[in-house]
Amino acid sequence: MLTGDIGLIVSDLAVDYSGVPAVRGISFDVPAGHAIGLIGPNGAGKSSTLLGIMGAVTRQGTVEVNGQDVGGLSPEKVVRRGVSLVPEGRHIFGALSVRDNLRLGGVGRRSKDGYDDTLAYVLELFPILGEFADRQAGLLSGGQQQQLAIGRALMADPDILMLDEPSLGLSPTAVDSVFDALSAIRQAGKAVLVVEQRAEFTVAFCERTYVLHDGEITLTLQPEDAHNVDKLTKAYFG
């Protein structure tokens, strides 16, 4: 187990859809100030793991946030306990302004106090969002939309930030910018859980990366494994 303050602890998490298992009793932890990765082939159960943590699908097992069991809570209540999810595909509100997207992210805050401080932090992290605050969000580039999606999630002032494929469809430069921001978020003391297809990138960034196959953790990788072709090949092809 990594050292650090309590963040997210997942124990024996299982998710199925109409009796078909998607996640088969996996366990891991994400302490505050650390980044953990989940990689694996399509259909391995990565996104289902995030949805299970959020309470967006029926799950078994235990999910603890800062030492509190969030079992049985709705996704909205899980957010209020300190967990935010940046979904695959970003799902920003394209017809609304950047400013209004960020405001919507603040709806799930545990406390209305500190809203302005959080907004200032987000705009410092992603200056382009301040520059384009009144621009329609759907007119932003892919990289800018991903920054907005992360900023919106941060407006809930989470202790734990989860991201599903944050590099999907982005240019290499935009990917670098997103992961630079995630590094700053981790250094600020938040727990970061990243689901990604870019295995080498993810393994290098995260303190620990778990490989999922058919809903089970089959391999654990460390940053020094990022350039180990054999291990990365095994991660996807067994």
Protein Blocks (a to p, Z undefined) as FASTA:
>chain_A
ZZdddfbdcehiacdeehiafbghiacdddehiacddeddehilpmmmmmmmnopacced
jddeehiacehiafklmmmnopacddehklpafkbcfklmmmmmmmmpmbfghklmmmmm
mmmmmmmlmmmmmgcfklpcfklmmmmmmmmmmmnopabdcdehklgoiafklmmmmmmm
mmmmmmnopacddddfblmlmmmmpmbdcddeehiafbdcdfklmmmmklmmmmmnZZ
